[in-house]
Every structure is written in structure tokens, then in C-alpha cells.
Amino acid sequence: MSQFNCPHCNKKGITLWAKMWLGSGVLKTCTCCDKKESVSNKATFAIIPMLFSVLMAQKSDMVLVKSIFFMSGLLVSIVIHIKMTSLVMK
């Protein structure tokens, strides 16, 4: 169940799960054309909401508040990584 178009062949050759684990130095092989692809270097910035939420959670003494900060930061970082980082040829 591939969802993202490969930058080489422009066919849906990478799954959501595979893109989740991609970083600027991590490669994935397209299931259609067997060429390598990755995400742009801008993917590094997707971690910022997560880091911010961890910093904010440290200021609280309540476990529930810490959990809410952590989960919301994680969710925002995942959405940014999936929706806003493009696949690039490697």
C-alpha cells in the first residue's frame, strides 16, 4: 500500500511507514524502480515541535501535563515529517 510518489519514476513506490523512518541520511529503495530515495535536509526541522514539547513538559510537576505535552509534540512532528518533507533522489 504505497502512498508517496518516487522522485525517479513518479510512481507510488514508498509506504507511509517507510517514509516515517527516513531522514536526510537514511535511504529507502523504491518498490517500483529499485532506485534509492530519501527526504530533503529540511526534514531535520520536523523534530523542533517535539523538542519544544519536551522542554515545556519539564516545567510541569504533573504527569498528565507532561504526557499531553509529549504526545502533542510527537504528533505535530510526525505530521510535519509526513506532509511537509519531500522525497528526493539519492
C-alpha positions as CSV (number, residue, x, y, z in Angstrom):
1,M,0.0,0.0,0.0
2,S,2.4,2.7,-1.2
3,Q,1.3,6.3,-0.9
4,F,4.1,8.5,-1.9
5,N,5.5,9.1,-5.4
6,C,9.1,8.2,-6.1
7,P,11.2,11.1,-7.4
8,H,12.8,8.8,-10.0
9,C,9.8,7.1,-11.6
10,N,6.9,9.2,-10.3
11,K,5.0,6.1,-9.3
12,K,3.8,5.3,-5.8
13,G,6.8,3.5,-4.5
14,I,7.1,4.2,-0.8
15,T,4.8,3.5,2.1
16,L,3.8,5.8,4.9
17,W,5.6,3.6,7.4
18,A,8.8,3.7,5.3
19,K,8.7,7.5,4.9
20,M,8.3,7.9,8.7
21,W,11.7,6.3,9.3
22,L,13.5,8.3,6.6
23,G,16.0,11.0,7.5
24,S,18.3,13.1,5.3
25,G,21.0,10.3,5.7
26,V,18.6,7.3,5.6
27,L,17.8,5.8,2.2
28,K,14.8,3.7,1.0
29,T,14.5,1.7,-2.2
30,C,11.5,2.4,-4.4
31,T,9.3,-0.7,-4.8
32,C,8.7,0.2,-8.4
33,C,12.0,1.2,-9.9
34,D,14.5,-0.1,-7.2
35,K,16.3,3.3,-7.0
36,K,17.3,5.0,-3.8
37,E,15.4,7.9,-2.3
38,S,15.4,9.9,0.9
39,V,13.8,13.0,2.3
40,S,15.3,16.5,2.0
41,N,17.5,18.0,4.6
42,K,14.6,20.1,5.8
43,A,13.2,17.0,7.4
44,T,15.6,17.7,10.3
45,F,13.4,20.7,11.3
46,A,10.4,18.4,11.8
47,I,11.8,17.5,15.2
48,I,11.5,21.0,16.6
49,P,8.0,20.7,17.9
50,M,9.0,17.5,19.7
51,L,12.0,19.2,21.3
52,F,9.9,22.2,22.3
53,S,7.2,20.0,23.9
54,V,9.9,18.1,25.9
55,L,11.3,21.4,27.2
56,M,7.8,22.6,28.2
57,A,6.9,19.3,29.8
58,Q,10.0,19.6,32.1
59,K,8.5,22.7,33.6
60,S,5.5,20.8,35.0
61,D,5.3,18.6,38.0
62,M,2.1,16.8,36.8
63,V,2.5,13.5,34.9
64,L,-0.7,14.2,32.9
65,V,0.5,17.6,31.7
66,K,3.9,16.1,30.8
67,S,2.2,13.3,28.8
68,I,0.0,15.8,27.0
69,F,2.9,18.0,26.0
70,F,5.0,15.0,24.9
71,M,2.2,13.4,22.8
72,S,1.1,16.7,21.2
73,G,4.8,17.5,20.2
74,L,5.2,14.0,18.9
75,L,2.0,14.2,16.8
76,V,2.9,17.6,15.3
77,S,6.4,16.4,14.5
78,I,5.1,13.3,12.7
79,V,2.5,15.3,10.7
80,I,5.2,17.8,9.6
81,H,7.5,15.0,8.6
82,I,4.8,13.2,6.6
83,K,3.1,16.2,5.0
84,M,5.9,18.8,4.5
85,T,9.1,16.9,3.7
86,S,9.6,15.9,0.1
87,L,11.2,12.8,-1.2
88,V,14.5,13.4,-3.1
89,M,16.7,11.3,-5.4
90,K,19.8,9.7,-4.0
